[in-house]
Amino acid sequence: MKKIKLILILTLGAFTFFSCETTDLDLLDNPNALTPGVADLNLYMNGIQVRTANFTHTAGNFGAQVTRLTYMRGRTYDNVYSATTFSTMWNLAYSSILNDIQLMKALADDLEGFEKHSAVGKVLEAHILLTLTDLFGDVPYSQGFSLEFPNPVADPGADVYASALTLLDEAIATFNTGEGQNLVNDFFYGNNFSTWTKLANSLKMKAYIQTRLVDAQAISKFEQIVSSGNFIGAGEDFVFNYGTNIDNPNSRHPLYNGSYGPGGLPSNGIYMSNWLMDLMKNDKPVEDPRMRYYFYRQVADVASNVGEEGNELRCVAEPIPPHYQTCNAVYCIIDNDEGYWGRDHGSEDGIPPDGELRTLYGIYPAGGRFDDNTFEHIDGNNFGAEGAGFVPILLASTVDFWRAEASLFGGSGSTTMHVVNGVQKSINLVTTFTERSASTFDADFIPPAIDIATYTTTVTNRLNAAGSNNERLELIGKEFFITLFGNGNDAFNFYRRTGYPALQPNLEPAPGIFFRSMFYPASEVIANSSISQKPNVGVKVFW
């Protein structure tokens, strides 16, 4: 892993601001003009926080693609992502974030009064470790930051999880003492360390629900935190907010940058998921109240914008795959499409002249445009919230869905209540995003309270009518996935853990083994003789 070395504390490692789709804030002065010490430590904290958001966004994209929250290109799962795909994200995690956290903690230990900095670093470190393990399985950690181990071994995933839990317990203990000065810039919680404590507990809940299949005590541990009430709730979401600056630096949401710009052509690979749009549009008596926030339509309908030869949307001229017919999956154009223009899972079609037709990311979470039926072609970078969206790292609604799952396997409370609470928290959060819009829109298209009530009542009735845990997991999964738009990590985890919900199949009838983990990055396999590449993406993580 680039031979990370702790001794680089004031040399190469001290100010390596590696970026992946970076949106670094303009808070970093020339490090060469600073003296070692407090200034170094605060620079570390700024960079660690920003790059944690960038890492989470990138990792979440992979999870979203494989679980149909966004479009995935590729007919066979082993070939969707090459090993080189993950090198940048891996290097961001190890060479940049985790390395700098070790350096920051070492500085904090040498300076008086920086206990909170170290504790925040431990929480972020635990989040990175859990995410890496969930994506790749066994990963380097115990030998990762010492000259003694030039080729660090991959620790068993269970051991990395245990290390993450230890970090979280240490952070909680520090927060409880109240010792240490505040961070100069706390981009997440504004130096509210009681909320940091809740986040640390919530990450522990994540580890416990993840391991319920391999740890008979996991639900009991999960419920101990539930009983304490000391976990994140409404208004305490773990998110990173982007800005509206265009240049020097560009602080806008990466998804906004990919969809909104002069020339009006979104990045080639950006398509919305037909499966998700169909679920939100057609699954209930009313359209999902979040739909106009998630998506912006450039046209009022799909069919009338496709020529006779289907050049704009090739699938209209092709027969429905038999396996799609068998499971009654949405294909090509969703029912009652009303302009929702996306792609099916696995489509390998090229890029047709559809840049002015595709559905784009809306105001949530990308900071784009609220859909008020204007159906305007996006040609510029000053629409909607102008990129002032956020990365949803861990939402309070997610904890409700974990509790719903736990309730089926010995946990407390009503499954229906937990799901409805999660849905309501999600809707409440998403609908605040119109307040971020810098441009005017027709507020008559904001979903009325009666539609929200109809939606939640439908969810309630369906869960109450479910006759088995499998039926309940299907319903939980669908509602959970909708809330996870913007970060698919927890959707990927839930799907591997439960096998639910039923998803649109790949266009390829025999796509191979579904993702149980991702390939190790090619850069790591080449540089580290202790790491061998996996035979395929069917290698399971430990949980």
ABEGO torsion letter per residue (X at the ends): XGGBBAAAAABAAAABBBBBGBABBBABBBAAABBBEAAAAAAAAAAAAAAAAAAAAAAAAAAAAAAGABBBBEABAAAABBAAAAAAAAAAAAAAAAAAAAAAAAAAAABBGAAAAAAAAAAAAAAAAAAAAAAAEBBBAAAAABAABABBBBBBAAAAAAAAAAAAAAAAAAAAAGBEBBBABBAAAGGBAAAAAAAAAAAAAAAAAAAAAABAAAAAAAAAAAAAGBBBBBGABBBBBBBABABOBBABBAAAAAABBBGGBBBAABBBBAAAAAAAAAABABBBAAAAAABBBABABAAAABBAAGAABAAAABBBBAAAAAAGBBBGBBBGAGGBBBBBBGBABBBBBAAAABBBBBAOAAGBBBBAGAGBBBBEAABEAGGBBBBBABBAAAAAAAAAAAAAAGBBEBAAAAAAAAAAAAAAAAAAAAAABABBBBAAABBBAAAAAAAAAAAAAAAAABABAAAAAAAAAAAAAAAABGBAAAAAAAAAAAGOBBBBBBABABAEBBBABBBBBAAAAAABAABBBBABAABBBAX
